[in-house]
Amino acid sequence: PSANIGVVGLAVMGSNLARNLASREGNTVAVFNRSPERTRTLVDEHPEAGFVASESYDDFVASLQKPRTAIIMVQAGRGTDAVISELASRFEPGDIIVDGGNANFHDTIRREGEISPTGIHFVGTGISGGEEGALNGPSIMPGGSAESYETLGPILASIAAVAEGEPCVTHVGTDGAGHFVKMVHNGIEYADMQLIAEAYDLIRQGTGKSPAEIAEIFAEWNTGELESYLIEITAEVLRQVDASTGLPLVDVILDEAGAKGTGAWTVQNALDLGVPVSGIAEAVFARSLSSKRAQREASATLPGPDGEFAVADADAFIEDVRQALYASKIIAYSQGFDEIIAGAEQFGWDVKKGDIAKIWRAGCIIRARFLNRIADAYAEDPELVALVVAPYFRDAVTGAQAAWRRVVVAAAQSGIPTPAFSSSLAYYDGLRAPRLPAALVQGQRDFFGAHTYKRVDKEGVFHTLWSGDRSEIETTPSSH
Ligand code: 6PG
């Protein structure tokens, strides 16, 4: 056997990851794909990689040095189970099967539970950075056993992106932790993209600037605290002119956003965990709404506010939008980290928040300058109760809040949908509020269902006899 690592599944992500691996000193990479044509094409196109190609699982497994390590890069779902079982039936105790696809972490927990009794390691790994990242350096989020990471860690570190001298990979936690964290990464990605899209929409409608002009604004923003991959590519997309019509490309792209599911998973699991990831949820729902063509057409004649939306001072408005975007973005990341904390507690993972912030600083889609500040915040206080209360972020939202409010007001008054901006601000105000109307909700629940309530002034659980004399009794906690 001549290869120290193998890749199964040679679509773009798998091919690029294999090429990345092959380009690093000391690696010899075995490759396998269900249809051998693709393997042959990859090997022919990249002789420099020195791939060890196989056309059967038997040959592929035989080409791997022990402990055998193979990374599966196939479409998440049933295809993954099939490949896992092919490998597991040939691998031996100590060997490592890595799933590098966007698997649902519940599947990863199940698969790990099924495989680990055989002595084979199963490592669900988040890999972010798209095709480019896979080739030149992704951010990598492996779960699985600590023991498997001893073998796998150095290999992954050799291909990961590098941020300030540190490779963007860390052992996130056991079993499904890696895929869980990748899921939340994608949820934050959805929120960040939606916030940027709302910022663009507000500026375009409020100032009448062209996409090309707005591209320059984003490029400028990318030199400051908002510096990030998503802001950078937004400028690129807005600058693009459609060859066939001569129009800005953004004006000829159908305005129905797709989704492959990881954003929805983030929200589904947040609901189960009881974590309010409202900004992420609004981003997922905004994509759903965009694709409801029949409802949108039927609603197109519904009334909006009178008059045109035109801001008096374009430059001041643009600066307000920038600040609103930054504040809302802080909320999105704060909510995402809350979900990671809750998931870690629920599933028994020892996730180091600061390390997650660090491995997201380069390679991944949500890489951003301010992840350094998140890493600092968790380094200073690993038990930080909410990111937004860390001194740096408190100062940031304090500075931005007036602009944030003006933008949300302007959006509401002019009828421009800004679900992510608005919900982030509502969340912020909810956190701040000394008293919430949740007290009234508790009263309502007690009225119709005797669900009981607690009091601010004494211990115990209480119920008002609503259909009797409306006196209060002390009771045992209700479960209905
Ligand atoms: C990444 C991306 C990647 C993929 C998303 C897109 O981190 O590299 O998140 O995983 O582009 O799955 O998801 P949607 O198709 O749902 O937008």
Boltz pocket constraint, residues with backbone or C-beta under 6 A from the ligand:
constraints:
  - pocket:
      binder: B
      contacts: [[A, 102], [A, 127], [A, 128], [A, 129], [A, 130], [A, 186], [A, 189], [A, 258], [A, 259], [A, 260], [A, 261], [A, 262], [A, 263], [A, 364], [A, 365]]
      max_distance: 6.0
